[in-house]
Amino acid sequence: METSSKGVAVIQAIDRAAKVLSSLQGARHLGITELAAALELPPSTVHGIVKSLQQHGLVAKERGSNRYMLGPALLKLSLTSHVLFILLPHDYPAQNENESDKS
């Protein structure tokens, strides 16, 4: 297990998947080679991550090309989270709250 610059334990596969998603944010549509270059990872590694994310709807392939974009499942997750945040702001956990729960 790796450690982030903040000293927090990081699972490499999840960290890399999050970086792929971040690279595709906005209206960006990128191919495997472009993602690999941006993330400084081998194309085969990026391909595996993208295919896994695609299976869960987190990434979608652009029709008629080899470029990828954020998938519809992210919108669903975002909308659900946003609604919960608006309806239950006092019960919504703070991002850093979990750090104090480490045992």
C-alpha positions, 0 to 999 in steps of 0.5 A: 500500500502506498502513502500519499503526500499527506501521509494517508494510506492509498490503494494504488488501483483506486488512486489510479482510477480516480486520476483517470476520472479527474483527467476526463472531467469537464467535456474532455474526451481522451483516448488511452494513449492520451490518458496514459501520457497524462498519467505517466502510466503504461497504456495497458494499465490505463486500458484495464482501468478504463475498461473496469470503470466502463463496466460500472458506467463511470466511463463511456466510450464515444460513439465511432471513436476510441475516445472516452468520457465520463459516464452516466453513473457519475451523474447519478452518484452526483445527483444523489449526493447533492440531494442528500447534501441539501436535505440533510446538511447536518448529517452529511459527513465531513470529508476529513471526519474518517481520518479520526476513525482510524484504528 
